[in-house]
Amino acid sequence: MSSQEPRSTEAAGAVSSEHEPSGPPAPSEPSASSAPVPGPTSGATPPPAAGTTGSVALAIVLYVGARLLVVAVLAGVLVAVGLPLLVALLIAFVVALPLSLFLFRGLRTRLAAEVDAATASRRERRDRLRAELRGDLDPEGRE
């Protein structure tokens, strides 16, 4: 039954997106659609990118940690087979590079979305500050 629940949720999301032009969008829909995350290529849709410093740092730690874990596992297997540690590490790094491109596509996409959201947020703050300095906006952000 749990496999039917995500389908009904996805179907409900598809129905609401079809009705967006005829009615006002729900408050949660613009934030989800504002993140540049490709939906069809990644099996499940990741949460929208926040672009905060903490979310960017978390995405970096997850991606780098996952890649280092692959290197450690590969090196451990090669050392268990009987290769010297240095040779095993070199081979593990070479093999882990293309392997992580396929295994961690979702983490890499999430990292890119977080960095893009953080960049957009910084750009918006910079533009708002420049407008305030020019006198186009008051400090509360009104024209």
Sequence and secondary structure as in RCSB ss.txt:
>XXXX:A:sequence
MSSQEPRSTEAAGAVSSEHEPSGPPAPSEPSASSAPVPGPTSGATPPPAAGTTGSVALAIVLYVGARLLVVAVLA
GVLVAVGLPLLVALLIAFVVALPLSLFLFRGLRTRLAAEVDAATASRRERRDRLRAELRGDLDPEGRE
>XXXX:A:secstr
 TTHHHHHHHHHHHHHHHSTTTS   THHHHHHHS   TTTSSS        HHHHHHHHHHHHHHHHHHHHHHH
HHHHHHT  HHHHHHHHHHHHHHHHHHHTHHHHHHHHHHHHHHHHHHHHHHHHHHHHHHTSS TTS  
